[in-house]
Amino acid sequence: MSWQPMTSAPRDGQRFVAGLWVGQGAAARFEMHIIRADLRGEGVHPGDDRGWAWADYTHWMALPIPLSPTTKAVQDTRRSKATVPPMHKAYGLE
């Protein structure tokens, strides 16, 4: 997965990570949000609106594919099972 320009972002309703620069100079920071396109027209879907317009985002990246229940979980050195990241749970991507 790598960052791509927003001109190539999916507009079919699938969620993805979008990034934008907020602030200027030394105070500037890069923010990332999980969004999707509004299928009724240009812009961010109202359910994913974080106060930024589609045109404010500069880059996008596909969401990582979550582990499925049938996938062998990656284990750490203590041999405990890997867990699904909270971000995936929040968006129903378990």
N, C-alpha and C positions, 0 to 999 in steps of 0.2 A: 504494500500500500504506500502510495506517495501522494503528496499534495498536487492538485491539479487546478487550473484556473476555473473560476466560477462559470465561464462561458460554456464549459463542458459538463456542468453539474446536472444530475438527473432531474427531470421535470415530470416524472411519472408517479409521484407520490411516495417514493421510497425515501426513508430517512437516511441522512448522511451527516458527517461532521463538517461544519463550515467554520472558517476562520476569518477574523478581521482584526485590524490594528485599531486600538482605542487609545486616544491621547496623542500627545506630540512630544518630541524630543526625548529627554531622559525618562520622562514619566510614561512613555508609550509602552503598551503591553499588547500581546497577542492573545485574543480570546477565542475559544472554540465552543460552538454550540451544536447540538444535534437538532437539525431542522429538516423540513421537506418543502417542496414547492406546493403552492396553492393551485389546485387543478382548475379553479374557476378563472384564473387569470395570472398575470405576472405577480411575483412576490412570494413571500414566505407564508406557509399555511398558518391560519390564525391560531391553531392549537400549539404551534411551535414558535410563535412570535415572542422574541426577547427584546423588542423595542428597536430592532435594526431592520432596515429595508434590505431586500435581496441585493440591491446594488452596493450596499455597504460591505458585504462579504467579498473577500478577494480570492479565497481558495477553498477547495473542498477535498474530502477524502472519504472513501467508503468506510462504513462501520466494520470492525472485525467480525468474523463469523464466530458466534458463540459456540461453546461446547454443547454437544447434544447428549442426552442421557445414554445413548449407545456408544459414544466416543470414550475410549479409555482415558480417564483423567490423568493429567500430568501430576506427578507427585513430587513434593519437595523432599529435602534430606530427612525429614522426620517421618516420611511415608504417609502424610495425611493427604486426603483428596483435595484436588484443586476446586476452587469455588468460582461460581459465575460472578463477574464484577457487578457491583451494585448498579452501575449505569445500565447494564443490559437488563437487569430485573425491572428497573424503573420504566423501561420502554417495552416490556413484554418480550424480550429477545432471549429468553432462557433456553 
